Amino acid sequence: MGRMSVLVQYVVVRGDLLETMKWPIGAVIAQACHACTAVTHLFYNDNYTQAYLANLDAMHKVVLEIPDETSLNNLCLTLTNENIDHKVWIEQPDNIPTCLATKPYPKDKVKSYFKKYKLLKL
């Protein structure tokens, strides 16, 4: 990898959880944490994941906002079709897809999938 590209993990959270559904901010942050933990577990032995975890003090995450469940499902489909490893967190028992996290990737390899989304703001 070297200097070609920093490893980054993208976390995409549904904005309507905060705005329309009025979820508490802590609950929304917990969803992102669940997704990050789950995707790290699922792809633990991946070379990018291991390189990312080897330097804990230099982890890069980008937390973005996506409008709603339909948009989240569409992004999931795109990433699946492009073989970009990720995990959609589905909150139980409500069965609500809340966010998506990718495994760590070189930023240059995946940033194009996330360009249209803005940073999550409260």
C-alpha positions in Angstrom: 0.0 0.0 0.0 2.7 2.5 1.0 1.9 6.1 0.0 -0.6 5.4 -2.7 -3.7 5.8 -0.6 -4.7 6.0 3.1 -6.9 3.3 4.4 -10.4 4.6 5.3 -13.6 3.2 6.6 -16.8 4.7 5.3 -19.9 4.8 7.6 -23.1 5.9 6.1 -26.0 6.8 8.5 -29.6 7.5 7.6 -30.4 11.2 8.2 -34.1 10.6 8.6 -33.5 8.7 11.8 -32.6 12.0 13.4 -34.7 14.4 11.4 -38.0 12.6 10.8 -38.0 9.7 13.2 -36.5 11.8 16.0 -34.1 9.1 17.3 -31.8 10.3 20.1 -28.3 11.1 18.9 -26.8 8.5 21.2 -29.0 5.8 19.6 -27.8 6.9 16.1 -24.2 6.8 17.1 -24.7 3.4 18.6 -26.0 2.2 15.2 -22.7 3.4 13.5 -20.7 1.7 16.2 -22.6 -1.6 15.7 -22.0 -1.5 12.0 -18.3 -0.8 12.4 -17.8 -3.6 14.9 -19.8 -6.0 12.8 -17.9 -5.3 9.5 -14.6 -5.5 11.3 -15.5 -8.9 12.7 -16.8 -10.2 9.3 -13.7 -9.1 7.5 -11.2 -9.5 10.3 -8.7 -11.6 8.3 -8.8 -9.3 5.3 -5.4 -7.7 4.5 -6.8 -4.1 4.5 -8.6 -4.7 7.8 -5.4 -6.1 9.4 -3.4 -3.1 8.1 -6.0 -0.7 9.5 -6.0 -2.4 12.9 -2.2 -2.5 13.0 -2.2 1.3 13.5 -5.1 2.1 15.8 -3.9 5.6 16.5 -4.1 6.5 12.8 -7.6 5.1 11.9 -9.5 7.1 9.4 -13.3 7.0 9.3 -15.6 9.1 7.2 -19.2 9.4 8.6 -21.7 10.4 5.9 -25.4 11.0 5.8 -27.8 9.3 3.5 -31.4 10.4 3.2 -33.5 7.3 4.0 -33.9 3.5 3.9 -34.4 3.4 0.1 -31.2 5.3 -0.5 -29.4 3.1 1.9 -30.7 -0.1 0.2 -29.6 1.4 -3.2 -26.1 2.1 -2.0 -25.9 -1.4 -0.6 -26.9 -2.9 -3.9 -24.3 -0.8 -5.7 -21.6 -1.8 -3.3 -22.6 -5.5 -3.5 -22.5 -5.4 -7.4 -19.1 -3.7 -7.3 -17.7 -6.3 -4.7 -17.1 -3.6 -2.1 -17.3 -5.4 1.3 -19.7 -3.8 3.8 -22.3 -4.5 6.4 -25.7 -2.9 6.7 -26.7 -2.7 10.3 -30.4 -3.7 10.9 -31.6 -2.6 14.3 -33.6 -5.3 16.1 -36.3 -6.0 17.1 -37.6 -3.3 14.9 -35.9 -4.7 11.7 -34.9 -1.2 10.6 -31.8 -0.8 8.4 -30.0 2.1 10.0 -26.5 2.5 8.5 -23.8 0.9 6.5 -20.1 0.5 7.1 -17.5 -0.7 4.7 -14.4 -2.6 5.7 -11.3 -0.5 5.5 -10.2 0.2 1.9 -7.6 2.4 0.2 -9.5 5.7 -0.2 -8.8 5.9 -3.9 -10.5 2.5 -4.5 -13.8 3.4 -2.9 -14.3 7.2 -2.6 -16.2 7.5 -5.9 -19.1 5.5 -4.3 -19.5 8.0 -1.6 -18.9 11.4 -3.4 -22.6 12.4 -3.5 -23.1 12.1 0.3 -22.3 14.9 2.7 -20.7 14.5 6.2 -23.3 13.7 8.9 -24.2 16.9 10.8 -26.4 17.2 13.8 
